[in-house]
Amino acid sequence: MRRIRTAVFVTAGALLLTASAFAQSENQGQGQVIVTVLPKHDGDAVGNVSAQSAKLKVNGKESSVTKFVPLTGERDSLELVVLIDSASRTSLGSQLEDIARFIKSLPPNARAAIAYMQNGGAAMAGPLSADHAEVLKGLHMTAGSAGSNGSPYFCLSDLAKRWPSEDANARREVLMVTDGVDQYNLRFDPADQYVQAAIADSVRARLVVYSIYWRGQGRIDSTQYENNAGQNLLLTVTDATGGKSFWEGTGNPVSFEPYLDELSRRLRNQYELSFVTPLKGKSEVETMKLKFSVPGCEVNAPQQVFVGRVGAAQE
């Protein structure tokens, strides 16, 4: 009789432990983001940066950084799509040589592609490829037809949802060339539903988004008010995803070269940060605040992140 009671006691204890572990896992979330750490001068070594020196809050809650590693060597798996607004003024043709030079300068193993914003979607000119000469066959003048893109944010959402690769280990980067004007909400509204949807879709797809401002065709796109609004909407997207917006006033830049050189520098100085955080309910896009004390360096991190349940696939 005593033996039976002992067996029952042990079994009950095991069940309690299992239930406790299950509950802990249910309340624990995890995620990954790309963080850019720029030394003061290009070529300088970044100081000692470790997971222990990071202070992270996700959805306002203290979170733990579990990994912080440079994306170099075997970890350097880059996928990049240059997403060009089909409604851009045809003078964009003067910048195609700079874009081509940038793509040629990518690391040999980097996979790139050209896509165009057309009718609210991202029309791929070809697949992601490490054959950069082949990629450049898809680079051409834009049609310059007013409104032909639908909305740059529709197009970004479409690209995020249909990213042309299933490599879960690759870092995914997007360079948008557009004026950022949303034809469906002609004002600067940070809560613009299409902009917020593009951010959420990009964060779920783990995209880091950059933008270069270039004016579009049409009367609306020519006003200073709309161009200021478009630039600020683009800034909202790039800040949320950990990228950067490039522009020079409300006019077209003389050359893309300095912007693309800066982008190349950023791609060379990226890290993967993994974390765990308290989570209640289903996987979700949450706010994120990261602080690193790295003397002499600039740290750029996304403001939003996708958090999934520990041990669960992305929902």
C-alpha positions, 0 to 999 in steps of 0.5 A: 500500500505504501509503495502505491502511494509513493508511486502516485506521489512521484507521478503527481510531482512529475505532472506538476513540474511538467505543467509548470514548465508548460505554463512558463513556456506559454508566457515566454516569447522570443524574437530576432532583429538586425542591429547596425553598429557603426564605428566613428570612422569606416574601417575602425574596429567596433568596441567590445559589444556583448549581450550583457551590455544591452538593455532591452525592453519589448512592449515596455517589459524588461527583456533578456538578450540571449545572443548578439553576433556579427553577421560576417563570415558564415553568418553573412547571408544577405538578400537585398531587393531594390524596389523602384517606384514606377511613377518616378520621374524619368530623370531617375535614369541618371541614377541607374549607373549608381544603382548598378555600381552598388549592386556590383559592389555587393559581396559575391555571395549576396543575393540581389534582385530588382523590383518595380512598384506597379499597381499596388504590387512589387513586380519582380524583374527576376529572382534573387541571385548572386549573379549580379550581372544577371540581376542588372538585366532587370534594371531599366528606366521607369515608365514615369506614369503618375499613380502607376504604383498605387501606393508605395506602402501597398507595394512594400506590403506585397513584397514582404508577404511574397518575399522571393526566398524561404531562407530563414537564416538570411538577413532581408534588406529592402531599398525603396526608391520613391517619394513616399507619397500615399495617394490614398491619404494625402497628408502626413499621418503616422497612423496611416493604415497603409503605412502601419500595415506595411510596417507590420508586414515588414516586421513579420517578414524580418525586413530592414527597409531603407529609402532614397527619396525621388520625386514622382510624376503628377501634380500632387507629387510636385507640391512641397506639402506632399513631398514633406509628408512622403518623406516623413512617412518613409522615415516612419517605415525605416525607423520602425524596421531599423533602416534609414531614409536618405533625402536632400531637401524636397528636390531630387539628389544630384547623385545616389552615390553617397547614399549607396556608399552609406548603405554599403557601410551599414550592411558591413556592420550589422549584428543579429540580436536574439532575445526572450521576453514575457508574452501573453497571448498570441505572437504579435508585432510589439514595440522595442527599445534597445540601449547599448553603451558602445563608445565612439559608435552609432547604434541603430535598432528597429523600433518594432519587432515580431515576438513569437511564442518560445518553441512555436512556429511564426503565427 
